[in-house]
Amino acid sequence: MQGHITLENGEIFEGELPKGFNGRTYGEIVFFTGMTGYQEVLTDPSFYGQIVVFTYPLIGNYGINKSDNESIHPQPAGIVVSTAAGEATHYESKMTFAKAAEEAGIPVISGVDTRALVQSIREKGDMGAVLAENPVKIQEMTYEPLGEKMVMDEVSVNHPETFGEGNHHVVLVDFGYKRSMVKRLNERGCRVTVVPFDTSAEDIKKLAPDGLLFSNGPGNPKQMAEYLPHYKVLAETYPTLGICLGHQLIALAFGADTEKLRFGHRGANQPVQDMDSMKVFMTSQNHSYVVKEDTIDTNEFLVKYKNINDGSIEGLSHKSQTIITAQFHPEAHPGPADSEEIFDEFVEVLQTKGSEKSYA
Ligand SMILES: NC(=O)CC[C@H](N)C(=O)O
């Protein structure tokens, strides 16, 4: 059946919605540029509540497998594609993309002129949008910017859970984590305990961690303002790695500021430079917010990584404490594993229990 995307700025795009769809889906519309990786996007909690436009024109051709889910629950509010493959041709495929989205209750609108839609988002920025059978009057759009809402209760675990075995124990503070982060640490001899985002310092201490990982997650990092002093204490107490939202929270906790990009970095080929070695590598990314460079206290932090495309901050390293952060996704999934060595560095620090070695 026919469907429409109405953007907050009044523009309307046509497409095909699944038969029988009779609701309205609201969300912040963003675009993802990876050629593959739609299964990870469907299940990455950082996309919670967003309507994701895939720029690659054919989505679903290798189906959905058993191993690539990043979380149990489907996460985006809606999906926009040019062509949704009707058939999946991969030996590991268990289900078609359309079927997986349907079972998850995520509406997929296909046959959309995604090039024109993405051009509009690039020009005007990420904004609210509605998927519905008919265009929606702007006055009827009750879209509430996700960034302003506290969404952690929707994505963080309710109680601690431990994965894998190993000599080192990492406590992952969960803001909507991706499973591949746990896998990368398990592969490196770490046992990982995932804990709710608001776990107290005493409860974390009881788990006797060798280090902490502050995970990725949806929304504006400033939604966590009341927890920042707590996270600062945690990062000062244990060797800490912060990824994406985790990076932003550490920066905020230590007094820096964040801002929203006009349109986010979402894809699998964002070039990042290591400002020490000057080496450039390709990264997987998925974020709207960035740390503002002029607000970083350079007596305390070294800007370790920068984005080659727009010069934005991609990671920090504390000068005297064992804290390292990455705005990109070293766990990859989807995308290149060029930056996985950040996990090696982190585990190396855990080996010395953070006492002798700092990252910088
Ligand atoms: N992947 C993430 O952790 C995203 C962080 C944050 N929600 C942002 O959009 O910038």
The ligand as a Gaussian input file, in Angstrom:
#p B3LYP/6-31G(d) Opt

LIG

0 1
 N       26.436000       5.174000      19.053000
 C       26.328000       6.000000      20.074000
 O       26.693000       5.717000      21.221000
 C       25.649000       7.318000      19.808000
 C       25.857000       8.362000      20.872000
 C       24.828000       9.475000      20.856000
 N       23.516000       8.957000      21.037000
 C       24.921000      10.280000      19.573000
 O       24.051000      10.165000      18.743000
 O       25.859000      11.004000      19.386000

